Amino acid sequence: MEHLFSAVSGLFLVLGLFFLFAWLLKRYGGHMLTGTMRNAGKPQIELLDVRPVDPKNRLVLVRCRGREYLLGVGESGFAVDSYPVLGDDAEKRRENSHAP
């Protein structure tokens, strides 16, 4: 009977330590395992707009690190094309028109 009590108490001790370690890892150090940073600030990738082209394809406008990308997403994958932001073009034109 003593062996059974010692085995069961050992099992509960190991399970308790396991759940305690899992909780501590989730609470304080989970970002180290996943490679993400906590409170990193502004997200690196923003979804700006999604427009359906037909039932199986759609256009997706995404901003990543200050540049905008137009993605054509469909069954067979996606195609990437980037274009300058309209506000940046207007500002460059204004700068060029004032240059001697």
Backbone atoms as SQL, in Angstrom:
CREATE TABLE atoms (id INTEGER PRIMARY KEY, chain TEXT, resi INTEGER, resn TEXT, atom TEXT, x REAL, y REAL, z REAL);
INSERT INTO atoms VALUES
  (1, 'A', 1, 'MET', 'N', 0.813, -1.180, 0.000),
  (2, 'A', 1, 'MET', 'CA', 0.000, 0.000, 0.000),
  (3, 'A', 1, 'MET', 'C', 0.871, 1.264, 0.000),
  (4, 'A', 2, 'GLU', 'N', 1.990, 1.175, 0.697),
  (5, 'A', 2, 'GLU', 'CA', 2.897, 2.317, 0.729),
  (6, 'A', 2, 'GLU', 'C', 3.458, 2.621, -0.654),
  (7, 'A', 3, 'HIS', 'N', 3.722, 1.579, -1.433),
  (8, 'A', 3, 'HIS', 'CA', 4.265, 1.766, -2.781),
  (9, 'A', 3, 'HIS', 'C', 3.242, 2.451, -3.691),
  (10, 'A', 4, 'LEU', 'N', 1.975, 2.073, -3.526),
  (11, 'A', 4, 'LEU', 'CA', 0.922, 2.689, -4.330),
  (12, 'A', 4, 'LEU', 'C', 0.772, 4.171, -3.972),
  (13, 'A', 5, 'PHE', 'N', 0.788, 4.471, -2.691),
  (14, 'A', 5, 'PHE', 'CA', 0.681, 5.859, -2.251),
  (15, 'A', 5, 'PHE', 'C', 1.868, 6.679, -2.766),
  (16, 'A', 6, 'SER', 'N', 3.051, 6.141, -2.698),
  (17, 'A', 6, 'SER', 'CA', 4.240, 6.853, -3.158),
  (18, 'A', 6, 'SER', 'C', 4.210, 7.023, -4.681),
  (19, 'A', 7, 'ALA', 'N', 3.719, 6.040, -5.425),
  (20, 'A', 7, 'ALA', 'CA', 3.629, 6.159, -6.884),
  (21, 'A', 7, 'ALA', 'C', 2.609, 7.221, -7.285),
  (22, 'A', 8, 'VAL', 'N', 1.448, 7.220, -6.638),
  (23, 'A', 8, 'VAL', 'CA', 0.399, 8.180, -6.970),
  (24, 'A', 8, 'VAL', 'C', 0.842, 9.588, -6.583),
  (25, 'A', 9, 'SER', 'N', 1.446, 9.749, -5.407),
  (26, 'A', 9, 'SER', 'CA', 1.905, 11.082, -5.015),
  (27, 'A', 9, 'SER', 'C', 3.022, 11.573, -5.936),
  (28, 'A', 10, 'GLY', 'N', 3.886, 10.691, -6.381),
  (29, 'A', 10, 'GLY', 'CA', 4.924, 11.066, -7.351),
  (30, 'A', 10, 'GLY', 'C', 4.319, 11.493, -8.676),
  (31, 'A', 11, 'LEU', 'N', 3.295, 10.769, -9.122),
  (32, 'A', 11, 'LEU', 'CA', 2.606, 11.124, -10.364),
  (33, 'A', 11, 'LEU', 'C', 1.981, 12.511, -10.256),
  (34, 'A', 12, 'PHE', 'N', 1.292, 12.800, -9.143),
  (35, 'A', 12, 'PHE', 'CA', 0.688, 14.118, -8.957),
  (36, 'A', 12, 'PHE', 'C', 1.741, 15.210, -8.865),
  (37, 'A', 13, 'LEU', 'N', 2.860, 14.907, -8.246),
  (38, 'A', 13, 'LEU', 'CA', 3.934, 15.889, -8.151),
  (39, 'A', 13, 'LEU', 'C', 4.484, 16.221, -9.536),
  (40, 'A', 14, 'VAL', 'N', 4.733, 15.201, -10.356),
  (41, 'A', 14, 'VAL', 'CA', 5.259, 15.423, -11.710),
  (42, 'A', 14, 'VAL', 'C', 4.238, 16.161, -12.572),
  (43, 'A', 15, 'LEU', 'N', 2.972, 15.766, -12.508),
  (44, 'A', 15, 'LEU', 'CA', 1.930, 16.459, -13.280),
  (45, 'A', 15, 'LEU', 'C', 1.771, 17.902, -12.817),
  (46, 'A', 16, 'GLY', 'N', 1.821, 18.137, -11.515),
  (47, 'A', 16, 'GLY', 'CA', 1.727, 19.491, -10.993),
  (48, 'A', 16, 'GLY', 'C', 2.881, 20.360, -11.465),
  (49, 'A', 17, 'LEU', 'N', 4.097, 19.822, -11.436),
  (50, 'A', 17, 'LEU', 'CA', 5.255, 20.567, -11.925),
  (51, 'A', 17, 'LEU', 'C', 5.137, 20.844, -13.422),
  (52, 'A', 18, 'PHE', 'N', 4.623, 19.871, -14.175),
  (53, 'A', 18, 'PHE', 'CA', 4.437, 20.053, -15.616),
  (54, 'A', 18, 'PHE', 'C', 3.470, 21.200, -15.905),
  (55, 'A', 19, 'PHE', 'N', 2.310, 21.198, -15.225),
  (56, 'A', 19, 'PHE', 'CA', 1.330, 22.258, -15.458),
  (57, 'A', 19, 'PHE', 'C', 1.825, 23.605, -14.950),
  (58, 'A', 20, 'LEU', 'N', 2.566, 23.624, -13.860),
  (59, 'A', 20, 'LEU', 'CA', 3.152, 24.866, -13.373),
  (60, 'A', 20, 'LEU', 'C', 4.151, 25.425, -14.377),
  (61, 'A', 21, 'PHE', 'N', 5.006, 24.568, -14.916),
  (62, 'A', 21, 'PHE', 'CA', 5.980, 25.001, -15.922),
  (63, 'A', 21, 'PHE', 'C', 5.277, 25.504, -17.182),
  (64, 'A', 22, 'ALA', 'N', 4.219, 24.821, -17.623),
  (65, 'A', 22, 'ALA', 'CA', 3.472, 25.255, -18.813),
  (66, 'A', 22, 'ALA', 'C', 2.829, 26.616, -18.582),
  (67, 'A', 23, 'TRP', 'N', 2.263, 26.836, -17.394),
  (68, 'A', 23, 'TRP', 'CA', 1.640, 28.118, -17.090),
  (69, 'A', 23, 'TRP', 'C', 2.686, 29.228, -17.047),
  (70, 'A', 24, 'LEU', 'N', 3.830, 28.969, -16.407),
  (71, 'A', 24, 'LEU', 'CA', 4.894, 29.971, -16.343),
  (72, 'A', 24, 'LEU', 'C', 5.432, 30.307, -17.733),
  (73, 'A', 25, 'LEU', 'N', 5.584, 29.303, -18.563),
  (74, 'A', 25, 'LEU', 'CA', 6.073, 29.521, -19.920),
  (75, 'A', 25, 'LEU', 'C', 5.082, 30.349, -20.731),
  (76, 'A', 26, 'LYS', 'N', 3.811, 30.047, -20.591),
  (77, 'A', 26, 'LYS', 'CA', 2.786, 30.810, -21.311),
  (78, 'A', 26, 'LYS', 'C', 2.732, 32.254, -20.803),
  (79, 'A', 27, 'ARG', 'N', 2.847, 32.422, -19.503),
  (80, 'A', 27, 'ARG', 'CA', 2.714, 33.750, -18.897),
  (81, 'A', 27, 'ARG', 'C', 3.929, 34.637, -19.146),
  (82, 'A', 28, 'TYR', 'N', 5.134, 34.095, -19.054),
  (83, 'A', 28, 'TYR', 'CA', 6.332, 34.920, -19.077),
  (84, 'A', 28, 'TYR', 'C', 7.280, 34.674, -20.240),
  (85, 'A', 29, 'GLY', 'N', 7.285, 33.493, -20.829),
  (86, 'A', 29, 'GLY', 'CA', 8.331, 33.235, -21.809),
  (87, 'A', 29, 'GLY', 'C', 7.897, 32.565, -23.083),
  (88, 'A', 30, 'GLY', 'N', 6.618, 32.558, -23.409),
  (89, 'A', 30, 'GLY', 'CA', 6.154, 31.890, -24.618),
  (90, 'A', 30, 'GLY', 'C', 6.658, 32.531, -25.883),
  (91, 'A', 31, 'HIS', 'N', 6.893, 33.835, -25.849),
  (92, 'A', 31, 'HIS', 'CA', 7.363, 34.536, -27.039),
  (93, 'A', 31, 'HIS', 'C', 8.775, 34.106, -27.416),
  (94, 'A', 32, 'MET', 'N', 9.537, 33.564, -26.479),
  (95, 'A', 32, 'MET', 'CA', 10.890, 33.105, -26.803),
  (96, 'A', 32, 'MET', 'C', 10.852, 31.848, -27.670),
  (97, 'A', 33, 'LEU', 'N', 9.839, 31.011, -27.464),
  (98, 'A', 33, 'LEU', 'CA', 9.730, 29.780, -28.254),
  (99, 'A', 33, 'LEU', 'C', 9.169, 30.043, -29.642),
  (100, 'A', 34, 'THR', 'N', 8.218, 30.978, -29.752),
  (101, 'A', 34, 'THR', 'CA', 7.571, 31.225, -31.033),
  (102, 'A', 34, 'THR', 'C', 8.326, 32.217, -31.898),
  (103, 'A', 35, 'GLY', 'N', 9.284, 32.934, -31.323),
  (104, 'A', 35, 'GLY', 'CA', 10.057, 33.896, -32.097),
  (105, 'A', 35, 'GLY', 'C', 9.375, 35.229, -32.268),
  (106, 'A', 36, 'THR', 'N', 8.298, 35.469, -31.543),
  (107, 'A', 36, 'THR', 'CA', 7.616, 36.756, -31.629),
  (108, 'A', 36, 'THR', 'C', 8.006, 37.614, -30.443),
  (109, 'A', 37, 'MET', 'N', 7.851, 38.908, -30.599),
  (110, 'A', 37, 'MET', 'CA', 8.181, 39.835, -29.518),
  (111, 'A', 37, 'MET', 'C', 6.885, 40.350, -28.913),
  (112, 'A', 38, 'ARG', 'N', 6.846, 40.448, -27.609),
  (113, 'A', 38, 'ARG', 'CA', 5.687, 41.042, -26.953),
  (114, 'A', 38, 'ARG', 'C', 5.756, 42.548, -27.069),
  (115, 'A', 39, 'ASN', 'N', 4.606, 43.151, -27.228),
  (116, 'A', 39, 'ASN', 'CA', 4.501, 44.611, -27.297),
  (117, 'A', 39, 'ASN', 'C', 5.459, 45.189, -28.330),
  (118, 'A', 40, 'ALA', 'N', 5.499, 44.583, -29.491),
  (119, 'A', 40, 'ALA', 'CA', 6.407, 45.040, -30.538),
  (120, 'A', 40, 'ALA', 'C', 5.953, 46.361, -31.143),
  (121, 'A', 41, 'GLY', 'N', 4.764, 46.825, -30.796),
  (122, 'A', 41, 'GLY', 'CA', 4.285, 48.097, -31.322),
  (123, 'A', 41, 'GLY', 'C', 3.420, 47.889, -32.549),
  (124, 'A', 42, 'LYS', 'N', 3.634, 48.739, -33.539),
  (125, 'A', 42, 'LYS', 'CA', 2.831, 48.700, -34.747),
  (126, 'A', 42, 'LYS', 'C', 3.084, 47.405, -35.521),
  (127, 'A', 43, 'PRO', 'N', 2.018, 46.763, -36.002),
  (128, 'A', 43, 'PRO', 'CA', 2.216, 45.530, -36.758),
  (129, 'A', 43, 'PRO', 'C', 2.981, 45.766, -38.056),
  (130, 'A', 44, 'GLN', 'N', 3.787, 44.801, -38.462),
  (131, 'A', 44, 'GLN', 'CA', 4.590, 44.920, -39.666),
  (132, 'A', 44, 'GLN', 'C', 3.745, 44.762, -40.929),
  (133, 'A', 45, 'ILE', 'N', 2.687, 43.970, -40.863),
  (134, 'A', 45, 'ILE', 'CA', 1.849, 43.714, -42.039),
  (135, 'A', 45, 'ILE', 'C', 0.417, 44.141, -41.703),
  (136, 'A', 46, 'GLU', 'N', -0.155, 44.976, -42.583),
  (137, 'A', 46, 'GLU', 'CA', -1.527, 45.433, -42.392),
  (138, 'A', 46, 'GLU', 'C', -2.354, 45.053, -43.613),
  (139, 'A', 47, 'LEU', 'N', -3.523, 44.501, -43.393),
  (140, 'A', 47, 'LEU', 'CA', -4.460, 44.196, -44.460),
  (141, 'A', 47, 'LEU', 'C', -5.313, 45.434, -44.689),
  (142, 'A', 48, 'LEU', 'N', -5.187, 46.038, -45.875),
  (143, 'A', 48, 'LEU', 'CA', -5.883, 47.289, -46.159),
  (144, 'A', 48, 'LEU', 'C', -7.236, 47.085, -46.816),
  (145, 'A', 49, 'ASP', 'N', -7.318, 46.167, -47.779),
  (146, 'A', 49, 'ASP', 'CA', -8.578, 45.979, -48.500),
  (147, 'A', 49, 'ASP', 'C', -8.579, 44.631, -49.198),
  (148, 'A', 50, 'VAL', 'N', -9.758, 44.063, -49.355),
  (149, 'A', 50, 'VAL', 'CA', -9.948, 42.803, -50.087),
  (150, 'A', 50, 'VAL', 'C', -11.130, 42.996, -51.010),
  (151, 'A', 51, 'ARG', 'N', -10.943, 42.691, -52.286),
  (152, 'A', 51, 'ARG', 'CA', -12.020, 42.811, -53.274),
  (153, 'A', 51, 'ARG', 'C', -12.133, 41.521, -54.074),
  (154, 'A', 52, 'PRO', 'N', -13.323, 40.950, -54.152),
  (155, 'A', 52, 'PRO', 'CA', -13.492, 39.741, -54.970),
  (156, 'A', 52, 'PRO', 'C', -13.476, 40.091, -56.460),
  (157, 'A', 53, 'VAL', 'N', -12.811, 39.251, -57.240),
  (158, 'A', 53, 'VAL', 'CA', -12.792, 39.404, -58.693),
  (159, 'A', 53, 'VAL', 'C', -13.836, 38.485, -59.297),
  (160, 'A', 54, 'ASP', 'N', -13.869, 37.261, -58.853),
  (161, 'A', 54, 'ASP', 'CA', -14.875, 36.278, -59.205),
  (162, 'A', 54, 'ASP', 'C', -14.989, 35.324, -58.022),
  (163, 'A', 55, 'PRO', 'N', -15.824, 34.272, -58.097),
  (164, 'A', 55, 'PRO', 'CA', -16.002, 33.417, -56.908),
  (165, 'A', 55, 'PRO', 'C', -14.727, 32.746, -56.388),
  (166, 'A', 56, 'LYS', 'N', -13.725, 32.582, -57.232),
  (167, 'A', 56, 'LYS', 'CA', -12.531, 31.866, -56.794),
  (168, 'A', 56, 'LYS', 'C', -11.293, 32.753, -56.657),
  (169, 'A', 57, 'ASN', 'N', -11.363, 33.989, -57.082),
  (170, 'A', 57, 'ASN', 'CA', -10.197, 34.877, -57.053),
  (171, 'A', 57, 'ASN', 'C', -10.547, 36.201, -56.394),
  (172, 'A', 58, 'ARG', 'N', -9.527, 36.817, -55.775),
  (173, 'A', 58, 'ARG', 'CA', -9.743, 38.132, -55.168),
  (174, 'A', 58, 'ARG', 'C', -8.446, 38.928, -55.175),
  (175, 'A', 59, 'LEU', 'N', -8.578, 40.237, -55.071),
  (176, 'A', 59, 'LEU', 'CA', -7.441, 41.142, -54.956),
  (177, 'A', 59, 'LEU', 'C', -7.305, 41.569, -53.499),
  (178, 'A', 60, 'VAL', 'N', -6.077, 41.553, -53.002),
  (179, 'A', 60, 'VAL', 'CA', -5.814, 41.902, -51.610),
  (180, 'A', 60, 'VAL', 'C', -4.763, 43.005, -51.593),
  (181, 'A', 61, 'LEU', 'N', -5.053, 44.094, -50.901),
  (182, 'A', 61, 'LEU', 'CA', -4.115, 45.203, -50.753),
  (183, 'A', 61, 'LEU', 'C', -3.510, 45.115, -49.354),
  (184, 'A', 62, 'VAL', 'N', -2.165, 45.021, -49.299),
  (185, 'A', 62, 'VAL', 'CA', -1.445, 44.818, -48.049),
  (186, 'A', 62, 'VAL', 'C', -0.351, 45.867, -47.931),
  (187, 'A', 63, 'ARG', 'N', -0.128, 46.376, -46.714),
  (188, 'A', 63, 'ARG', 'CA', 0.997, 47.279, -46.463),
  (189, 'A', 63, 'ARG', 'C', 2.000, 46.546, -45.579),
  (190, 'A', 64, 'CYS', 'N', 3.241, 46.511, -46.034),
  (191, 'A', 64, 'CYS', 'CA', 4.308, 45.864, -45.280),
  (192, 'A', 64, 'CYS', 'C', 5.520, 46.775, -45.279),
  (193, 'A', 65, 'ARG', 'N', 5.941, 47.212, -44.092),
  (194, 'A', 65, 'ARG', 'CA', 7.104, 48.082, -43.920),
  (195, 'A', 65, 'ARG', 'C', 7.023, 49.338, -44.776),
  (196, 'A', 66, 'GLY', 'N', 5.843, 49.937, -44.826),
  (197, 'A', 66, 'GLY', 'CA', 5.671, 51.204, -45.517),
  (198, 'A', 66, 'GLY', 'C', 5.405, 51.102, -47.004),
  (199, 'A', 67, 'ARG', 'N', 5.485, 49.927, -47.585),
  (200, 'A', 67, 'ARG', 'CA', 5.179, 49.761, -49.011),
  (201, 'A', 67, 'ARG', 'C', 3.883, 48.999, -49.141),
  (202, 'A', 68, 'GLU', 'N', 3.141, 49.319, -50.190),
  (203, 'A', 68, 'GLU', 'CA', 1.877, 48.645, -50.426),
  (204, 'A', 68, 'GLU', 'C', 2.042, 47.619, -51.540),
  (205, 'A', 69, 'TYR', 'N', 1.405, 46.483, -51.356),
  (206, 'A', 69, 'TYR', 'CA', 1.470, 45.391, -52.319),
  (207, 'A', 69, 'TYR', 'C', 0.060, 44.989, -52.708),
  (208, 'A', 70, 'LEU', 'N', -0.134, 44.789, -53.992),
  (209, 'A', 70, 'LEU', 'CA', -1.403, 44.297, -54.498),
  (210, 'A', 70, 'LEU', 'C', -1.215, 42.822, -54.817),
  (211, 'A', 71, 'LEU', 'N', -1.968, 41.962, -54.149),
  (212, 'A', 71, 'LEU', 'CA', -1.858, 40.524, -54.329),
  (213, 'A', 71, 'LEU', 'C', -3.079, 40.009, -55.066),
  (214, 'A', 72, 'GLY', 'N', -2.863, 39.219, -56.063),
  (215, 'A', 72, 'GLY', 'CA', -3.944, 38.507, -56.720),
  (216, 'A', 72, 'GLY', 'C', -3.973, 37.103, -56.143),
  (217, 'A', 73, 'VAL', 'N', -5.007, 36.776, -55.387),
  (218, 'A', 73, 'VAL', 'CA', -5.083, 35.502, -54.677),
  (219, 'A', 73, 'VAL', 'C', -6.152, 34.643, -55.328),
  (220, 'A', 74, 'GLY', 'N', -5.794, 33.390, -55.623),
  (221, 'A', 74, 'GLY', 'CA', -6.731, 32.472, -56.238),
  (222, 'A', 74, 'GLY', 'C', -6.458, 31.046, -55.824),
  (223, 'A', 75, 'GLU', 'N', -7.050, 30.100, -56.542),
  (224, 'A', 75, 'GLU', 'CA', -6.884, 28.684, -56.231),
  (225, 'A', 75, 'GLU', 'C', -5.454, 28.213, -56.400),
  (226, 'A', 76, 'SER', 'N', -4.788, 28.720, -57.421),
  (227, 'A', 76, 'SER', 'CA', -3.459, 28.209, -57.747),
  (228, 'A', 76, 'SER', 'C', -2.346, 28.940, -57.002),
  (229, 'A', 77, 'GLY', 'N', -2.674, 29.841, -56.086),
  (230, 'A', 77, 'GLY', 'CA', -1.650, 30.568, -55.349),
  (231, 'A', 77, 'GLY', 'C', -1.905, 32.058, -55.431),
  (232, 'A', 78, 'PHE', 'N', -0.820, 32.843, -55.522),
  (233, 'A', 78, 'PHE', 'CA', -0.987, 34.282, -55.590),
  (234, 'A', 78, 'PHE', 'C', 0.150, 34.896, -56.396),
  (235, 'A', 79, 'ALA', 'N', -0.124, 36.056, -56.952),
  (236, 'A', 79, 'ALA', 'CA', 0.865, 36.834, -57.691),
  (237, 'A', 79, 'ALA', 'C', 1.066, 38.144, -56.946),
  (238, 'A', 80, 'VAL', 'N', 2.309, 38.607, -56.853),
  (239, 'A', 80, 'VAL', 'CA', 2.624, 39.814, -56.088),
  (240, 'A', 80, 'VAL', 'C', 3.046, 40.919, -57.035),
  (241, 'A', 81, 'ASP', 'N', 2.506, 42.109, -56.821),
  (242, 'A', 81, 'ASP', 'CA', 2.920, 43.286, -57.562),
  (243, 'A', 81, 'ASP', 'C', 2.886, 44.452, -56.596),
  (244, 'A', 82, 'SER', 'N', 3.920, 45.261, -56.591),
  (245, 'A', 82, 'SER', 'CA', 3.934, 46.423, -55.702),
  (246, 'A', 82, 'SER', 'C', 3.798, 47.678, -56.535),
  (247, 'A', 83, 'TYR', 'N', 3.243, 48.704, -55.937),
  (248, 'A', 83, 'TYR', 'CA', 3.120, 49.976, -56.619),
  (249, 'A', 83, 'TYR', 'C', 3.331, 51.072, -55.589),
  (250, 'A', 84, 'PRO', 'N', 3.787, 52.250, -56.023),
  (251, 'A', 84, 'PRO', 'CA', 4.025, 53.338, -55.072),
  (252, 'A', 84, 'PRO', 'C', 2.723, 53.898, -54.534),
  (253, 'A', 85, 'VAL', 'N', 2.785, 54.392, -53.331),
  (254, 'A', 85, 'VAL', 'CA', 1.622, 55.008, -52.701),
  (255, 'A', 85, 'VAL', 'C', 1.336, 56.317, -53.408),
  (256, 'A', 86, 'LEU', 'N', 0.068, 56.591, -53.680),
  (257, 'A', 86, 'LEU', 'CA', -0.329, 57.779, -54.433),
  (258, 'A', 86, 'LEU', 'C', 0.160, 59.061, -53.765),
  (259, 'A', 87, 'GLY', 'N', 0.080, 59.137, -52.450),
  (260, 'A', 87, 'GLY', 'CA', 0.526, 60.331, -51.737),
  (261, 'A', 87, 'GLY', 'C', 2.012, 60.573, -51.934),
  (262, 'A', 88, 'ASP', 'N', 2.812, 59.537, -51.986),
  (263, 'A', 88, 'ASP', 'CA', 4.249, 59.687, -52.195),
  (264, 'A', 88, 'ASP', 'C', 4.539, 60.236, -53.586),
  (265, 'A', 89, 'ASP', 'N', 3.805, 59.785, -54.606),
  (266, 'A', 89, 'ASP', 'CA', 4.012, 60.284, -55.966),
  (267, 'A', 89, 'ASP', 'C', 3.691, 61.770, -56.067),
  (268, 'A', 90, 'ALA', 'N', 2.595, 62.180, -55.465),
  (269, 'A', 90, 'ALA', 'CA', 2.207, 63.587, -55.512),
  (270, 'A', 90, 'ALA', 'C', 3.253, 64.445, -54.807),
  (271, 'A', 91, 'GLU', 'N', 3.769, 63.959, -53.706),
  (272, 'A', 91, 'GLU', 'CA', 4.785, 64.715, -52.974),
  (273, 'A', 91, 'GLU', 'C', 6.075, 64.818, -53.786),
  (274, 'A', 92, 'LYS', 'N', 6.477, 63.742, -54.461),
  (275, 'A', 92, 'LYS', 'CA', 7.690, 63.775, -55.292),
  (276, 'A', 92, 'LYS', 'C', 7.518, 64.741, -56.463),
  (277, 'A', 93, 'ARG', 'N', 6.306, 64.769, -57.049),
  (278, 'A', 93, 'ARG', 'CA', 6.060, 65.686, -58.161),
  (279, 'A', 93, 'ARG', 'C', 6.164, 67.127, -57.697),
  (280, 'A', 94, 'ARG', 'N', 5.646, 67.404, -56.506),
  (281, 'A', 94, 'ARG', 'CA', 5.731, 68.755, -55.959),
  (282, 'A', 94, 'ARG', 'C', 7.182, 69.147, -55.714),
  (283, 'A', 95, 'GLU', 'N', 7.982, 68.233, -55.194),
  (284, 'A', 95, 'GLU', 'CA', 9.401, 68.519, -54.958),
  (285, 'A', 95, 'GLU', 'C', 10.135, 68.774, -56.257),
  (286, 'A', 96, 'ASN', 'N', 9.837, 67.977, -57.286),
  (287, 'A', 96, 'ASN', 'CA', 10.505, 68.139, -58.583),
  (288, 'A', 96, 'ASN', 'C', 10.090, 69.429, -59.281),
  (289, 'A', 97, 'SER', 'N', 8.854, 69.864, -59.083),
  (290, 'A', 97, 'SER', 'CA', 8.411, 71.091, -59.757),
  (291, 'A', 97, 'SER', 'C', 9.049, 72.333, -59.138),
  (292, 'A', 98, 'HIS', 'N', 9.412, 72.259, -57.872),
  (293, 'A', 98, 'HIS', 'CA', 10.062, 73.401, -57.208),
  (294, 'A', 98, 'HIS', 'C', 11.561, 73.388, -57.364),
  (295, 'A', 99, 'ALA', 'N', 12.100, 72.294, -57.854),
  (296, 'A', 99, 'ALA', 'CA', 13.569, 72.220, -58.035),
  (297, 'A', 99, 'ALA', 'C', 13.986, 73.065, -59.236),
  (298, 'A', 100, 'PRO', 'N', 15.108, 73.790, -59.136),
  (299, 'A', 100, 'PRO', 'CA', 15.558, 74.645, -60.258),
  (300, 'A', 100, 'PRO', 'C', 16.083, 73.834, -61.423);
